[in-house]
Amino acid sequence: MKTQVTFSQAVEGYLLAANARHLSQNTLLEYTSTFRKFLKYTGSDPPIGDITIHQMEKFLANQPVSKKTILNYHTGLSALWTWAVDESLVNEHIMHKIKRPKPEKRSIVPYSESDIKMMLGAISHSKFYTRPGKNESRHSVLHQERNRAIILILLDTGIRASELCNLRINRVDLQNQRLTVLGKGSKERTIPFSARTGQTIWRYLTQRKDDDIGDPLFVTIHGRQITRDQVLKAMKRIGDRVGIEGVNLHRFRHTFAINYLRNGGDPWSLQMILGHSTMEMVKTYLAIAQTDLDKNHKLASPVDNWRL
């Protein structure tokens, strides 16, 4: 066993192999962050073959993060150890002996129609504020058309935030009202969007000067591809202006999915649009939509209302 290969050297080799397999850049960034955290925790760079189950369990147990994040750490480290076993750098796959944590089931709270309308209404101006000796006022803000297009695309297609950030201009077909994204596992899928969303994207693109069709669809003020964190900050600021709490990007995906089912969409096409490999998450959305139907039936039932 090549115990002289340090953890950081093993990481370097693994990332080369992962790039050769065309693993998604988002996945690699997440894994790399986990590897750095482990190195920082150890305070050294031990040979990967000398790292014990106890050390790894201690690392995972001492991370002040959610169970979902710990599961992500476990997944990244497990991928590294699988590669290290294949390369004969370690004798055993220690991650297989460490139980995968079960993440908490978080409640799914979609945005309401009112939430979305208030957010769209708060895109163009700041909150009202007062200055000494001045009347209450507010100012216009940057990226109005960009942020409007982001909200409508997320709401109208249910794509993931990472997929939104990676969109290129030439992957959006305004004429046929479709966009193409590269999802998890490098799986490509094409998703329709509404004419209203198409108009908003067109309006935003008319403000872009000297752009190439291969450029990112959404950019910063400096023309760089927008990041997930930058999108989240922009949406949180918009939500804050109108008092909407718990603004996050995945809520748009939930909102799309639940309303798709509420409005007559079928679960199988929803699975394809969302890019899920199984129906598990779609079944959760179905249960929520069914609860709504049950409530609406109680309110609207002619038998109950006419007291027959």
Secondary structure, DSSP 4 states (H G I P E B T S, - for coil): --TTSBHHHHHHHHHHHHHHTT--HHHHHHHHHHHHHHHHHHTS--BGGG--HHHHHHHHHT--S-HHHHHHHHHHHHHHHHHHHHTTS-SS-GGGGSPPPPPP-----PPPHHHHHHHHHTSSB---B--TTS--B--B-S-HHHHHHHHHHHHHH---HHHHHT-BGGGEETTTTEEEEE-GGG-EEEEE--HHHHHHHHHHHTT--S--TTSBSSB-TTSPBPPHHHHHHHHHHHHHHTT--S--THHHHHHHHHHHHHTT--HHHHHHHHT-SSSHHHHHHHHHHHHHHHHHHHHH-HHHHTT-
